[in-house]
Amino acid sequence: MDDLAELAVAEGTRSENVIVNAIGPETFTYRGMAQAVGEAIGRRRTLVNVPPGVGWLLGELLGWFLHDQFITRDEIRGLMSERLYVDTPPTGKTPMTAWMKKNAATLGLRYASELDRRRDRRMPYFANNA
């Protein structure tokens, strides 16, 4: 989070409109990110490719159970187009794998509903998801 805070402060001094890719020094595909998380928490899992429609349907079912929007068709298209990463110089210094290892004991233990956060911006991320 320090990298993001530093970037926000630096960009806050600018007066022109710019697009900034807030990225660290590592680049991942979606599959690579999932594998890196599994390795960091010591829980490697088999990743299975499914057709986009099946992935969306599974996401809808998860969303129904979690009362959240788990994934959209647009997000699936973006992931399939390799939009998880960009080809620009990093703006951060902290490798994501180092952050994952540092936070491995708590990484993925709680689910944070983005829809809940949109409904009440003042609510802490884990208020309803303990």
N, C-alpha and C positions, 0 to 999 in steps of 0.2 A: 504494500500500500504506500510505502514511502516514495517509490518511483512515480506513482500516479499523483500523489500530492505535490511532489516537486514539479511535475509537468503542468499541473493545473495552475500553480503559482506562476511559473514562467510564462504560460500562455495568457494568463490574466493581465499581463502587462502590455499585451499587443492590442492594437486598435483595429486591425484589419480582420476580416473573416477568413478563416483558414480551416482546412480539414487536417486533423492530426491523428495519425494511427498510434494509439497508445499501446505499444508492443514492447516486449522485452527482447533479449538477445537470442531467444530460442524460437524456432518455427516448427509448428506441428500440423499434420493433417488431423482430421477428426479421429481417425483410427489410432494415430500416434499419440494423441492426447489421452485417449481412453487407456491405452497401454501404459503410458507414463504414470497415470493416476494409480492404476492397478499395481505397478511396480513400487511406487512410493508408499502405498499402504500395505504392501505385502500380500495382496490378494489378486493375483493374476487370474483373469477370466478369459474364457474362449469368446472371441468376438465372431458373430455370425452375420453375414450379409443377408439382407432381405430386400425384396422389391420395395420401392418407395411407398407404394400404396399400403403395403403390409406394415411398414414402419410407422406410417401416419396413423393407421388404424390402432396399432398397439399404443401409440402415443395418446390417442383419444381415450382408449380404455384406462390407461394410467391417469390421465387427466380427470376422468370421471371419478375414479376412486380417491384421488388426491384433491379434488375440487380446484383444479388448476388447468391452465393451458400448457401442456407438456411440450409439444412441438407442433409447428404449423407446416403446411405444405410449402410455403415460401422458405422456411428455414431448412427443410429437407432439400429443396432445390439449391439453396445456397451452399449447404454442406457438400452436396454432390458436385458443385462447381468449384470446390476447394476455396470457398470464401472464408474459411476459418482463419486463414493467414493471408498476409499481404507481402508484397515484395518491395518494402521500403526499409530504410535503416531503422534500427531499434531506437526508441525514445527512452526506454528503461534500461537499468543495469542488472536487475535481479533475474537470474534464470528461473523460469517457472518450476523446473525440476527441483531446484534448491529450495524454493518456497514450499513445494509439495512435501519434500522430505522433512523440512522443519515443522510442518503442520500435520504430519501423517497421523498422529494420534487422534486428531479430531476431524480430519478431512473426511467428509461424506457421512458423518454421524447424524446430522440433522438435515431435514428437507426444508428449504426456504421457498415458500410460495410467492412467486412474482406477482400474481394477481392480487394476493392479500396486500402486498406492499403498494400496489397501485390504488387499491381502495382506500388505504389509510397511510399516507406518506410519513406520518409521525410514529407509526408503529415500528418497534424494533424488528429486525428480521426474524428472530426466533420466538416472538411472543406467542404465536399460536401453534408452533411446530416443535414444542419440547418433547 
